[in-house]
């Protein structure tokens, strides 16, 4: 097999999709090990990820062309060892120059300084943060400013995000095509009016409030609402194709319900009480 041209071996490896098969094949020879590492575009890691800086650097060297990285610590317990921290995220961001898609789930050791490392990822297009408890609006603002290629942002169960300067910045930049915010207690539906011109390019928008955060009959009010100044609702969202709103109330102010009358390209609508 070592006599085969490298181009042919690369083509063979491209046709193998199971990660376990690729891992086994890479152990056959140094040539296959190198080829498989160079073409690996995605990895999913969790409790087994060694957080030592040297080990993480070796992992990045092993897979130099990673485009998609998912780090998921869901279900982990203290005995599973150390989680990825800010230093580890810096290693990924500084070595994975082709990184396009990053998901961080249940990463309790990463805070705003770690998130700020993502500004090195100039190719980052999609960022998903799921139950990352230490991040705040400050870290998100760093991402908004530094990750100039960002077009998809998911925030799920991020409790410390309160102010929305990051949302205003992304709105002015106008690069987001997909925005999903679920169960982030510090963000209410009136905050998205500050997204402004960002609505013009947005194609998918989901917003869900925690059902148990409010008692029956409770209403979230917009303190900046002025019935004589309706210009805040004068925005265009004609590119929006997917819209989902869950567990919100918009009385007496207009809030997000104004969006419904502007979605001329809408293909999928989901409203949940």
Buried (B, 14 or more C-beta within 10 A) or exposed (E): EEEEEEEEBBEBBEEEEEEEEBEEBBEEEEBBBBBBBBEBBEBEBBBEBBBEEEEBBEBBEBBEEBBBBBBBBEEBEEEEEEBBBBBBBBBBBEBBBEBBBBBBBBBBBBBBBBBBBBBBBEBBBBBBBBBBBBBBBBBBBBBBBBBEEBBBBBBBBBBBBEBBEBBBBBBEBBBBBBBBBBBBBBBBBBBBBBBBEBBBBBBBBBBBBBEEEBEEEEEBEBEEBEEEEEEBBEBEBEBBBBBBBBBBBBEEBBBBBBBBEBBEEBEEEEEEE
